[in-house]
């Protein structure tokens, strides 16, 4: 029997994990394969030079495999190695913090796990929740189990989106769906299909000592970004943003540069 593969980048102890697993289990069989600890901001990194270890555990009635590697490692193991059959889709999240805009999308371990599902030819969805006004400070508190109500709501929204996609079929020409919404979102919150905002980030590291720098990003998005119709705009407006993403596109290159780059034999 096919199943939904559930993973994340916040690790096995994320307060968002068990609510999501339970909500998705109402749709059908699931398998949970997650990093042993938080592995954020590492994109689609794959472990190469060290062994990856796994151990099967049960947490509050949910069986899962905890993995020493990255989110993408988890997805690859869950698709190809750990089970007798492949999943029908990969669901990654719910991430503690937003993954809106291209810079954050490309850096996210949550998205990286979904990309690994796409590489395997599977439908893939990444879910993230946060505070668009102050995502950094909110994340410093949101890992607590005291925020369980938020994670129950986030899980319900995510499972409803997954169910909608399963009923209607994953869209042609789309590699993955990147879903973001505010901590305030409920099942009644409007949902809108958006584009990925073309935004990056500024300074990521601050000095902590002589030759020592620590990650300390504020979460701010450059003021000159064009946000109309984007995932960033939708979440700021209090909507659930559903962004279809096509990962590989090769624009046509014409003109002088193409002629200068190309070479013919002889």
C-alpha positions as CSV (number, residue, x, y, z in Angstrom):
1,X,0.0,0.0,0.0
2,X,1.4,3.4,-1.0
3,X,2.1,6.0,1.7
4,X,2.9,9.7,2.2
5,X,6.5,10.3,3.3
6,X,6.7,12.9,6.0
7,X,9.9,14.8,6.8
8,X,11.2,18.2,8.0
9,X,14.3,20.2,8.8
10,X,13.4,21.0,12.4
11,X,14.2,17.5,13.6
12,X,12.4,14.7,15.4
13,X,11.6,16.9,18.4
14,X,9.9,19.7,16.5
15,X,6.5,20.5,18.1
16,X,5.1,20.7,14.6
17,X,5.9,17.2,13.6
18,X,3.5,15.0,15.5
19,X,0.4,17.2,14.8
20,X,1.2,17.0,11.1
21,X,1.8,13.3,11.1
22,X,-1.5,12.7,12.8
23,X,-3.4,15.0,10.5
24,X,-1.9,13.4,7.4
25,X,-2.6,9.9,8.8
26,X,-6.3,10.7,8.4
27,X,-5.7,10.7,4.7
28,X,-4.0,7.3,4.6
29,X,-0.8,5.5,5.5
30,X,2.2,7.6,6.3
31,X,5.9,7.0,7.1
32,X,7.9,9.6,9.1
33,X,11.7,10.0,8.4
34,X,13.2,13.1,10.0
35,X,16.6,14.4,11.1
36,X,17.8,13.6,14.6
37,X,18.3,17.3,15.3
38,X,17.4,20.6,13.7
39,X,19.1,21.0,10.2
40,X,17.8,24.3,9.0
41,X,19.4,26.6,6.3
42,X,21.2,23.7,4.5
43,X,19.1,23.5,1.4
44,X,19.4,20.2,-0.4
45,X,22.6,19.1,1.2
46,X,23.4,15.3,0.9
47,X,25.8,13.6,3.4
48,X,28.8,12.4,1.4
49,X,31.9,11.8,3.6
50,X,30.4,10.3,6.7
51,X,28.0,7.4,7.4
52,X,24.3,8.2,8.0
53,X,22.8,6.3,10.9
54,X,19.1,5.7,11.6
55,X,17.0,4.5,14.5
56,X,13.3,3.7,14.6
57,X,11.4,5.1,17.6
58,X,7.8,5.8,18.7
59,X,6.6,9.1,20.0
60,X,3.1,9.5,21.3
61,X,1.9,6.7,19.1
62,X,3.7,7.9,16.0
63,X,6.4,5.7,14.6
64,X,9.3,7.4,13.0
65,X,12.8,7.0,11.8
66,X,15.4,9.4,13.2
67,X,18.3,10.1,10.9
68,X,21.7,11.5,11.6
69,X,21.8,13.3,8.3
70,X,20.1,16.2,6.4
71,X,16.5,16.6,5.4
72,X,17.4,15.6,1.8
73,X,19.1,12.5,3.2
74,X,15.8,11.7,5.0
75,X,13.8,12.1,1.8
76,X,16.2,10.0,-0.2
77,X,16.3,7.2,2.4
78,X,12.5,7.3,2.7
79,X,12.0,7.1,-1.0
80,X,14.6,4.6,-2.0
81,X,16.0,2.6,0.9
82,X,14.1,2.2,4.1
83,X,10.8,0.8,2.9
84,X,9.8,-2.0,0.5
85,X,7.9,0.4,-1.8
86,X,8.1,4.1,-2.8
87,X,5.8,6.7,-1.3
88,X,3.2,8.4,-3.4
89,X,4.4,11.9,-2.4
90,X,6.8,13.7,-0.1
91,X,5.4,16.2,2.4
92,X,8.0,18.3,4.2
93,X,7.3,20.5,7.3
94,X,5.6,22.1,9.0
95,X,8.7,24.4,9.2
96,X,9.1,26.7,12.2
97,X,9.6,29.9,10.2
98,X,8.6,31.2,6.8
99,X,10.2,30.1,3.6
100,X,8.9,32.9,1.3
101,X,11.0,34.5,-1.4
102,X,13.7,32.9,-3.6
103,X,16.6,33.4,-1.3
104,X,14.9,31.6,1.6
105,X,13.4,29.0,-0.7
106,X,16.8,28.0,-2.0
107,X,18.4,27.9,1.5
108,X,15.6,26.0,3.2
109,X,16.2,22.4,4.4
110,X,12.4,22.0,4.4
111,X,12.3,22.8,0.7
112,X,15.5,20.8,0.2
113,X,13.7,17.6,1.3
114,X,10.8,18.4,-1.1
115,X,13.3,18.9,-3.9
116,X,14.7,15.5,-3.2
117,X,11.2,14.1,-3.6
118,X,10.9,15.9,-7.0
119,X,14.3,14.4,-8.1
120,X,12.8,11.0,-7.4
121,X,9.9,11.8,-9.7
122,X,7.3,12.3,-6.9
123,X,4.8,15.0,-6.1
124,X,6.3,17.1,-3.3
125,X,5.0,19.8,-1.0
126,X,6.8,22.0,1.5
127,X,4.9,23.7,4.4
128,X,6.1,26.6,6.5
129,X,4.5,28.8,9.1
130,X,5.7,32.0,10.8
131,X,5.2,35.6,11.8
132,X,5.7,37.8,8.8
133,X,6.1,40.9,11.0
134,X,8.9,39.4,13.2
135,X,9.7,35.9,12.1
136,X,13.1,35.8,13.8
137,X,12.0,36.6,17.3
138,X,8.9,34.4,17.0
139,X,11.0,31.4,16.0
140,X,13.1,31.8,19.1
141,X,9.9,31.0,21.2
142,X,7.9,28.8,18.8
143,X,9.8,25.6,19.4
144,X,8.1,25.2,22.7
145,X,5.3,22.7,23.2
146,X,3.3,25.5,24.7
147,X,2.5,26.6,21.2
148,X,0.7,23.3,20.5
149,X,-2.5,25.1,19.3
150,X,-0.6,26.8,16.5
151,X,0.8,23.5,15.3
152,X,-2.5,21.7,15.4
153,X,-4.0,24.5,13.2
154,X,-1.0,24.4,10.9
155,X,-1.2,20.7,10.6
156,X,-4.9,20.9,9.8
157,X,-4.3,23.5,7.0
158,X,-1.4,21.5,5.6
159,X,-3.3,18.2,5.5
160,X,-6.3,19.9,3.9
161,X,-4.0,21.3,1.1
162,X,-2.4,17.8,0.7
163,X,-5.9,16.2,0.5
164,X,-7.0,18.8,-2.1
165,X,-3.9,18.1,-4.3
166,X,-4.4,14.3,-4.0
167,X,-8.1,14.6,-5.0
168,X,-7.4,16.9,-8.0
169,X,-4.0,15.5,-9.1
170,X,-0.6,17.1,-8.9
171,X,-0.4,19.9,-11.5
172,X,1.4,19.2,-14.8
173,X,4.6,21.2,-15.3
174,X,5.0,21.9,-11.5
175,X,7.9,20.4,-9.7
176,X,6.8,21.2,-6.1
177,X,4.3,23.3,-4.2
178,X,5.7,25.7,-1.5
179,X,3.1,26.6,1.0
180,X,3.5,29.4,3.6
181,X,1.1,31.0,6.1
182,X,1.0,33.1,9.2
183,X,0.8,31.7,12.8
184,X,-2.7,33.3,12.9
185,X,-4.0,31.3,9.9
186,X,-7.0,29.0,10.4
187,X,-9.0,26.7,8.1
188,X,-11.1,29.7,7.1
189,X,-8.1,31.8,6.1
190,X,-8.2,32.6,2.3
191,X,-5.8,30.6,0.2
192,X,-4.2,32.1,-3.0
193,X,-1.9,30.8,-5.6
194,X,1.2,33.0,-5.8
195,X,4.6,33.4,-7.4
196,X,7.9,33.1,-5.7
197,X,9.1,36.5,-4.8
198,X,12.5,37.3,-6.3
199,X,14.1,38.4,-3.1
200,X,17.3,37.6,-1.3
201,X,18.8,38.6,2.0
202,X,21.6,40.8,3.3
203,X,24.2,40.1,6.0
204,X,23.9,36.7,7.5
205,X,26.8,36.7,10.0
206,X,27.9,38.9,12.9
207,X,31.2,38.9,14.6
208,X,31.4,37.0,17.9
209,X,35.1,37.2,18.5
210,X,38.4,37.4,16.6
211,X,37.8,35.5,13.4
212,X,34.5,34.0,14.7
213,X,31.2,34.8,13.1
214,X,27.7,33.5,14.0
215,X,24.5,33.3,12.0
216,X,22.2,36.1,13.0
217,X,19.8,37.1,10.3
218,X,17.0,39.5,11.1
219,X,14.5,38.0,8.6
220,X,14.1,41.3,6.8
221,X,13.4,41.4,3.1
222,X,15.0,44.1,0.9
223,X,12.7,47.1,0.6
224,X,13.1,47.4,-3.2
225,X,11.7,43.9,-3.9
226,X,8.7,43.7,-6.3
227,X,6.2,41.8,-4.2
228,X,2.9,42.1,-6.1
229,X,1.3,38.7,-6.6
230,X,4.1,37.0,-4.6
231,X,4.2,34.6,-1.7
232,X,5.6,37.4,0.5
233,X,2.8,39.7,-0.2
234,X,0.1,37.0,0.4
235,X,1.4,36.0,3.8
236,X,1.8,39.6,4.9
237,X,-1.8,40.1,3.9
238,X,-2.9,37.2,6.1
239,X,-3.5,34.6,3.4
240,X,-2.2,31.1,2.8
241,X,0.3,31.3,0.0
242,X,0.5,28.3,-2.3
243,X,3.4,28.7,-4.8
244,X,3.8,26.3,-7.7
245,X,7.5,26.1,-8.5
246,X,9.3,24.9,-11.6
247,X,12.9,24.3,-10.6
248,X,14.6,23.9,-14.0
249,X,14.1,26.4,-16.8
250,X,16.6,27.2,-19.5
251,X,15.8,30.6,-21.1
252,X,16.7,31.1,-24.7
253,X,20.0,33.0,-25.1
254,X,20.2,35.1,-28.3
255,X,22.2,37.8,-29.8
256,X,25.9,38.9,-29.5
257,X,26.6,36.9,-26.2
258,X,25.4,33.7,-27.7
259,X,27.5,34.1,-30.8
260,X,30.5,34.9,-28.6
261,X,30.0,31.9,-26.4
262,X,29.3,29.3,-29.0
263,X,32.1,27.6,-30.9
264,X,31.9,25.5,-34.1
265,X,34.2,22.6,-34.9
266,X,37.3,23.5,-36.8
